[in-house]
Every structure is written in structure tokens, then in C-alpha cells.
Amino acid sequence: MNKTKEIWIGGFALFSLFFGAGNLILPPTLGAKAGLDWWIVVFGFVLTAVTIPILAIFAHAKLQGTLYDFGKKVSPTFSTIYCFLIYIIAIAIPSPRTAAVTHEMTVQPFFETTTLLTSIIYFVLVFIFVINRSRVIGLIGKFLTPIIVFILLIIIGIAIFNAPETINTTTFITPFVDGILEGYQTFDAIGGVVVGAVIIISLNYSSHTTFEERRNLIRKAGLIAGTGLLLIYGGLILSGTLFSSTFAKDASRTEVLTELSVQTLGNLGTTFLSVLVALACFTTAVGIVTGTADYIKGVCKNSQKAYIVTAALASIIGIIVGSYQVDFIITLAVPSLMFLYPITIVLILLNIVSDKFASKLVFRAVVLVTFIFSIPDFLGFVIPRESLTGIKSIIPLAEYSLGWVLPALLVFGILNFNQFIKDTKN
């Protein structure tokens, strides 16, 4: 295969991996709240929703392994627990969220049915497709993504050139931080470590026999995918800003996206987009449940029974959680994200750097410190924040829910400096 063509195919594959339809509801609302600070929000959002996920792919290219390999330098026990937590979160939050998005964007505007009914039908179908591992999902996903991207580019283009003259003022005190934290909600960093290995293995390496050639392919493919995500996410944030004065103050995330599409595409275009988003959400849910069931099946010595039971439990969880509103599910996800995202980020970064700077000791110390200093951030969304004022006041950046960042960097620097001194003496 032509190398240039192979790079572009790899780039589109990576883009499809991270471009979840559920993520579309996040940027427009972020833009609507950002006002003229939208570009600052874009930087924060892109950091956690684009840059870190693409770096996860780079880490997979280096490891050439599975999710387990990301944390094995800490300890086998830690890596096993981390894997289980990641998969539990995947079937408990992003998978059910796709059903809620489908109901609010596709079903609710046309039918007076309950979210529970939608969720039941949705996950019964998910279970059937997972059990049969139908190729239809792959075919749908292959053609859906380009169509949705094309429609979104039309929305963004119309929004830029036909926007109202009035723009609401920002409601954010720290736009950059708000962008970072909203980027957590895409789950793309977690997505990168979960299924990145699958994408990399799926790439055709027939003409890339050396490690350097494979790494070069993945870097260029990652640049293509990252550029695509940047354009879509940045365009939707800007569109939300430009039309901010037309949205109701209490509008939900799905309502903002729907209203934006109505004002740019009209009712017919919005209906078409809603159907495509629903189908894309469905492929995402099937992919998450299938991946989780495959993992448990592998742990249980390739037991088909374990695969079926896991798929059934994941579907039941999906029915229960998916029967709630999208905004509630997003709120529900925050504590788990504040707990797992920092650890995931440091694991990605530690697996990116040279092994010379990422020994087992560095892995263990940095992950431990990240875990300890992210506890106040996690608790801040579980218990009254007033009770944490004292401890947060003494941890740098803790007031922005980023208290783990500087301690992790400090420990990484100290341990490597200490090793450098030892090497110099020897």
C-alpha cells in the first residue's frame, strides 16, 4: 500500500476512535458559556480532549501491548485494579450516556415516550449486536463519521458567516481550567488507553518493518486525527459562542446542540443529524460493551459464558443509568473522572518519555503522589466543598481541581535529578 495513503487511513481510523457522537454535546455549551474567552477555553479543552488522547496512541506505539502494560511498571496488582476500574467506568458512564443522548436528540423531539423505554430498547439491541458481533456496526461506523463531520462543518461554516451580532459575556472565572475539566468529559484519554492498541495493531505495517518506521506512521496519523478533532471541537466551541445569545439560560447540552443545528440547518437538517448521531452513539455503545466483554473473557481463560454475562451486566447497567438525563449522567461522572483521569494522564506521559526517566521507582512515586493529591479534587464533588477549604488552600492549583499537577511534576523532577547525581558520581 502507498505510504501516504496508509498514513491517511491510519489518521481517519484514529479520528473515528476519538470522535464519539456523545462528545458533540460538550463543545457548543462550553462556547455558549465562554463568551469572548472562547479561544482560551479551546486551549484547555484541546489539552485534555485531543493532546492527551493522541499521546496515549504514541504510548501504545512504544509499548505495543495492552491496557495492562500501561500500569505494570507500578505493579501487576495496581495494573489489574486499574484495568477493572477503567472498564467499569466505561460501561457505567460513557456507554449509558449514548442512550441518553439518543433519547434527547432523536426520540424526545418526536415521541412522548420515557427515557427508560428508550434505554431498554437501546440496550437490548446493543446486547444482541454484541453477542452476534455483527459487522454491520463496523460498516455503519465507517460511513457515518464522514457524513457527520461533513454536516458539522456546514453547521460551523454557517455559524461563522451568519451569526447574530450579540455575544453573551463569559460565565467562567477561569476559562482555561473550565476547558480542561470539560475535556475530561469526553473520556478520550481513557478511550485512548483502552482501544488505542486495537487501532495500532489494525494498521497495515507490511511496508513498515522497523520500529522507527512504525512510530513515524503513528505520529503522522496522530497529527491528522488531532488536527481533525481540533477543527471540529474548536469550530463547535466558536459556534456556541457566536449563537450564545439565542440559547435559553438553562438550556441543557443537547438542547444547545439541537438549537444550534436548527438555526443553521433548519428542521430537516437537524432531523437528519439527530438520526446520524443516534446511530453513531449506538456504534460507540456496542464498541464499549464488546471491548469490556472481551477483556473479562480473556481474564477468564477465554470463557464464552463470561463474555455473555459481562455483556448482559453491561447492558443492564446501561439501561439503568441511561434512563437519566444527559446532564445528570455528566454530573454523575465527575467524581470518577477526577479520580481516574489524573492517574490516566500521568500513566500516558510516563509511558511516552524515555525509559531512562521513567524507572519503576518513578512510576510508583509519581502515580502514588498523583493519587494522594487528587483525593481532595475527588472529594470536592462528593462532600461539601467548604469542609475542604483548609486543605485546598495549602495545595497549589487545588482550588482549580488540579492539585495533583505540581506535586507529580516535582516528584518526577526530584527522582530524576537524584538519579542524575548518582550517575555523575559513578
ZIRAWO-V726913 format. One record per backbone hydrogen bond with DSSP energy under -1.0 kcal/mol. CO is the residue of the C=O (numbers start at 0). NH is the residue of the N-H. E is the energy in kcal/mol with one decimal. If there is no record, write none. Layout:
# ZIRAWO-V726913
co->{CO:CO}
nh->{NH:NH}
e->{E:E}
This chain:
# ZIRAWO-V726913
co->{1:2:3:4:5:6:7:8:9:10:11:12:13:14:17:19:20:21:22:25:26:27:28:29:30:32:33:34:36:37:38:39:40:41:42:43:44:45:45:46:49:50:51:52:53:54:55:56:57:58:59:66:70:70:74:75:76:77:78:79:80:81:82:83:84:85:86:87:88:89:92:93:95:96:97:98:99:100:101:101:102:106:106:110:113:114:115:116:117:118:119:120:121:122:123:124:125:126:127:128:128:134:135:136:137:138:139:140:142:143:144:145:146:147:148:149:150:151:152:153:154:155:156:157:173:174:175:176:177:178:182:183:186:187:188:189:190:191:194:195:196:197:198:204:209:210:211:212:213:214:215:216:217:218:219:220:221:222:223:224:225:226:227:228:229:230:231:232:233:234:235:236:237:238:240:242:243:247:251:252:253:254:255:256:257:258:260:261:265:266:267:268:269:270:271:272:273:274:275:276:277:278:279:280:281:282:283:284:285:286:287:288:289:290:291:292:293:294:295:296:296:297:302:303:304:305:306:307:308:309:310:311:312:313:314:315:316:317:320:324:325:326:327:328:332:333:334:335:336:339:340:341:342:343:344:345:346:348:353:358:359:360:361:362:363:364:365:366:367:368:369:373:374:375:377:378:378:383:384:385:387:388:394:396:396:397:401:403:404:405:406:407:408:409:410:411:412:413:414:415:416:417:418:419:420:421}
nh->{5:6:7:8:9:10:11:12:13:14:15:16:17:18:19:22:23:24:25:29:30:31:32:33:34:170:36:37:40:41:42:43:44:45:46:47:48:49:50:51:53:54:55:56:57:58:59:60:61:62:63:69:73:74:78:79:80:81:82:83:84:85:86:87:88:89:90:91:92:94:96:97:99:100:101:102:103:104:105:106:107:109:110:112:117:118:119:120:121:122:123:124:125:126:127:128:129:130:131:132:133:138:139:140:141:142:143:144:146:147:148:149:150:151:152:153:154:155:156:157:158:159:160:161:177:178:179:180:181:182:185:186:190:191:192:193:194:195:198:199:200:201:202:207:213:214:215:216:217:218:219:220:221:222:223:224:225:226:227:228:229:230:231:232:233:234:235:236:237:238:239:240:241:242:243:245:246:250:255:256:257:258:259:260:261:262:264:265:269:270:271:272:273:274:275:276:277:278:279:280:281:282:283:284:285:286:287:288:289:290:291:292:293:294:295:296:297:298:299:301:302:300:306:307:308:309:310:311:312:313:314:315:316:317:318:319:320:321:323:328:329:330:331:332:336:337:338:339:340:343:344:345:346:347:348:349:350:352:356:362:363:364:365:366:367:368:369:370:371:372:373:377:378:379:380:381:382:386:387:388:391:392:397:399:401:400:404:407:408:409:410:411:412:413:414:415:416:417:418:419:420:421:422:423:424:425}
e->{-2.5:-2.2:-2.1:-2.4:-2.4:-2.4:-2.5:-2.2:-2.3:-2.4:-2.4:-1.7:-1.8:-2.2:-2.0:-1.3:-1.3:-1.0:-1.5:-1.9:-2.6:-2.3:-1.6:-1.0:-1.3:-2.8:-1.7:-1.3:-1.8:-2.2:-1.5:-1.7:-2.9:-2.9:-1.5:-1.3:-2.4:-1.9:-2.7:-2.0:-2.2:-2.3:-1.7:-1.2:-1.7:-2.4:-2.1:-2.2:-1.6:-2.6:-3.5:-1.4:-1.2:-1.5:-2.5:-2.2:-2.4:-2.9:-2.3:-2.1:-2.5:-2.5:-2.3:-2.4:-2.6:-2.2:-1.9:-1.2:-2.1:-1.7:-2.3:-1.1:-1.8:-2.7:-2.0:-2.2:-2.4:-2.3:-2.3:-1.2:-3.8:-1.7:-2.8:-1.4:-1.8:-2.7:-2.5:-2.4:-2.7:-2.4:-1.8:-1.9:-1.9:-2.3:-2.0:-2.5:-2.5:-2.5:-1.8:-1.2:-1.2:-2.1:-2.9:-2.8:-1.9:-1.5:-2.8:-1.5:-1.2:-2.9:-2.7:-2.3:-2.3:-2.7:-2.4:-1.6:-2.4:-2.8:-2.5:-2.7:-2.5:-2.2:-1.8:-1.8:-2.5:-2.2:-2.0:-2.7:-2.1:-1.7:-1.3:-2.0:-2.7:-2.5:-1.7:-1.9:-2.4:-1.1:-1.7:-2.3:-2.5:-1.7:-1.0:-2.0:-2.2:-2.7:-2.2:-2.1:-2.4:-2.3:-2.1:-2.5:-2.8:-2.0:-1.9:-2.4:-3.0:-2.2:-2.1:-2.4:-2.5:-2.3:-2.2:-3.0:-2.5:-2.1:-2.4:-2.3:-2.4:-2.4:-2.3:-1.8:-2.6:-1.8:-1.4:-2.0:-1.0:-1.6:-2.1:-2.0:-2.5:-2.7:-2.4:-2.2:-2.2:-2.2:-3.3:-1.2:-2.0:-2.2:-2.1:-2.5:-2.5:-2.0:-2.0:-2.7:-2.2:-2.1:-2.5:-2.7:-2.0:-2.0:-1.8:-2.4:-2.4:-2.2:-2.4:-2.5:-2.6:-2.4:-2.3:-2.5:-2.5:-1.9:-2.3:-2.4:-2.1:-2.2:-2.1:-1.9:-1.0:-1.1:-1.5:-2.3:-2.8:-2.4:-2.2:-2.4:-2.7:-2.7:-1.9:-2.2:-2.6:-2.0:-2.2:-2.2:-2.7:-2.4:-1.7:-2.1:-2.5:-2.1:-2.7:-1.6:-2.3:-2.7:-1.2:-2.8:-2.3:-2.6:-2.9:-2.3:-2.1:-2.3:-2.5:-2.7:-1.7:-1.8:-1.8:-2.6:-2.7:-2.7:-2.8:-2.4:-2.2:-2.6:-2.5:-2.5:-2.5:-2.7:-1.1:-2.3:-3.1:-1.8:-1.4:-2.0:-2.9:-1.3:-1.8:-1.1:-2.5:-1.5:-1.9:-1.4:-2.1:-2.0:-1.4:-2.0:-2.1:-2.7:-2.5:-2.2:-2.4:-2.8:-2.5:-1.7:-2.3:-2.6:-1.9:-2.1:-2.1:-2.0:-2.5:-2.0:-2.0:-1.8}
